[in-house]
């Protein structure tokens, strides 16, 4: 068995090494990730600049590959240049910070990498860890955070996926690990409405011209049964089944045209 591991926090991220450690007893691992932090880049692909692949000595002594591009670039080069055959599973993470909700999911680089692998029929897991704001002061993903519970849950889920594959109609699983878990079970949930409420900070430069930072505050009105509610309020590990096909109700649209 072979596993491709990527992320959006960068090849030196603490979380990607935790991901590798979690599953290396189950399969041969290939770590291929962006050279630098790529959070919020979504499913972007680099088309107008050359890409480079650089070998990296990871902190556990193994070799990883850094790609000078996006998470999608990293997965594409992994599948069509670095690996000699399609992996049995792809894992994106462990991301520092949760990835929940309908509105921000497509901006997540963690999900961008996962979607790229899933588009080639590879069973895929995107996994993220809830952290507090004080925890997320990091550069290129290097953080002082305990990933042991996330690793334990990832190992458990990977065993199931390698044994059974994913059910028909499910392309990937979006997993979120609570900061202070209440149990060791998986809760299957739907996507919540949002992850953040946007906050725009306006500043003035020395020449009195405006510039802006886009940020956000955690969205607090997620409904019962959604990933945001179950993760943040109940502190349970959430799993949301996702599919790539975004096609909505075609018959309804045909009727609408009449």
Secondary structure, DSSP 8 states (H G I E B T S, - for coil): -EEEEE-SS-TT-HHHHHHHHHHTTTSEEEEEEESS--TT-TT----SS---EEEEE-TTS-EEEEESS-HHHHHHHIIIII-SS--SEEEEEEEES---SHHHHTT-HHHHHHHHHHTTT--EEEEEE---GGGG--BTTB-----HHHHHHHHHHHHHHHHH---TT--EEEEEE-TT-S-S-EEE-B--S-SEEEEEEEEE-TTS-EEEEEEEEE-----TTBHHHHHHTT--EEEEEE-S-----HHHHHHHH-
